[in-house]
């Protein structure tokens, strides 16, 4: 959901001003890395607590 928000925000910003996000690939990579880190933390906490078994 976080990735979708960032991509939609980038599309909206770029459509209004094409020069506003010259480094958009790096923005997507940073949010992607953050999303992966969050998923790993959630997976580890789920395994430790045994929730979902």
N, C-alpha and C positions, 0 to 999 in steps of 0.2 A: 504494500500500500504506500509505503514511503517512497519507493522508486517511482510509482505511478504519479504521485504528487509532484516529484521533482521533474519528471519528463513533461508533464502537462504544464507546469510553471515555465519550463524552458521554451516549450512551443508557444505559449502565450506571449512571453517576453520577446522572443525572436520574431514573431509575426508582427509585433508593433514596432520594434527597432532591431534590425538585423545585426547591428554592431554591438548590441548590449551584452552578449555572451560569446565572446571570442574563444573562450576556453571551456566550452560546454562539455567536450568529452571528458575533461578532468573532473568536472562537477559530477558527471554520471559515475565515473570510476570511484570517486570518494564516497558517494552515497551507497554505491554497490558494496564497497568494502565495509562500510558501517553496517549495512543490512546483513552481510554474511557474519560479521562479528556478533551482532544481536542474535541471529539464529543459532550460532554455536553456543552462546551463553544460555539460551533457552533450552537447547538440547541437553547440555551438560546438567543444568539444574533439574530438568525432567528426569534424567537418568539417576541422579543422586537421590531425589525425593521419591522416586518410584511412582509418580503420578501417571495415570493412563494405562496401568497394567491391570 
